[in-house]
Amino acid sequence: MNRIYYLLSKLKIHKKVVTKYINIRIKRQDQLFNSFDPSPFIEKDLDNDAIEYLVSYFEEYGLNEKIEILIHLPKSQKRRTSEKIIKKGIHNYFEYKKDIESHKIKKKLESSRVSFIIGLMILISCMGLKYALVARLMNYSWASAILSEGLTIGGWVAMWKPMGEILYEWLPLKRDRDIYNKISEAQIEFIYE
């Protein structure tokens, strides 16, 4: 049996990396950027359609895939196009979006901690009140049973939202941050047709 494990450890299996391509066809470089933003290209916001297009493809392909962005332009635009500025503009924009999502995650987790502490205090109060009630009313009447169970349920309901925030609500923000990070690091190539 050990010989099999030894042979398997010596066997090298390489997974072939397949690059996926996102093709963007435009007539002019300024179509990628928001026309209402007066900033220079390197600092401009991207066009909303371009953002949605890129994000949707990166979501579809997944974060574990190698993805390259291909920008198709007419040959007449070759001299007018500054590839370096466009690449920097796209990368800067998605780096900025990634930073915003990181900040949102931090704020969400901070507020979740506060909510958790408040919910925990309510739970402890309800449970303490329940046991004080049970100790005082030793004769379990139906009213004391309802009140006792109501306090238990109320305490756990107070914990519901904080637990949901801590366990789940920050995950979509993390996914968005990871997508923006992947786009900000993506290789961008230009094809003139």
Residue pairs with C-beta under 8 A, 6 or more apart in sequence:
17 66
18 65
18 66
19 66
19 67
19 68
20 61
20 65
20 66
20 67
20 68
21 67
21 68
21 69
21 70
22 53
22 54
22 57
22 58
22 61
22 67
22 68
22 69
22 70
23 70
23 72
24 32
24 50
24 53
24 54
24 69
24 70
24 71
24 72
25 72
26 32
26 71
26 72
26 73
27 73
27 74
27 77
28 73
28 77
28 80
29 41
29 73
29 77
29 80
29 81
29 82
29 86
30 41
31 47
31 50
32 46
32 47
32 50
32 71
32 86
32 89
32 90
33 41
33 44
33 45
33 46
33 47
33 89
34 44
34 45
34 46
34 47
34 48
35 47
37 44
37 45
39 45
41 82
41 85
41 86
41 89
42 85
42 88
42 89
42 92
43 89
43 92
44 89
44 93
45 93
46 89
46 90
46 93
51 93
54 69
54 183
55 179
55 180
55 183
57 67
58 67
58 179
58 182
58 183
59 179
61 67
63 178
63 179
63 182
67 182
67 186
68 186
68 187
68 188
68 189
69 90
69 183
69 186
69 187
69 188
69 189
70 188
70 189
70 190
70 191
71 86
71 188
71 189
71 190
71 191
72 190
72 191
72 192
72 193
73 81
73 190
73 191
73 192
73 193
74 192
74 193
75 192
75 193
77 192
78 192
81 190
83 188
83 190
86 188
86 190
87 188
90 183
90 188
91 184
91 185
91 188
92 184
94 180
94 181
94 183
94 184
95 180
95 184
97 176
97 180
97 184
98 177
98 180
98 181
98 184
101 173
101 174
101 176
101 177
101 180
102 177
104 173
105 170
105 173
105 174
105 177
108 165
108 169
108 170
108 173
109 166
109 170
111 165
112 162
112 165
112 166
112 169
112 170
113 166
115 161
115 162
115 165
116 159
116 162
116 163
116 165
116 166
118 158
118 162
119 158
119 159
119 160
119 161
119 162
119 163
120 159
120 162
122 154
122 155
122 158
122 159
123 155
123 156
123 158
123 159
124 155
125 155
126 151
126 152
126 154
126 155
126 158
127 151
127 152
127 155
129 151
130 148
130 151
130 152
130 155
133 144
133 147
133 148
133 151
134 144
134 148
137 144
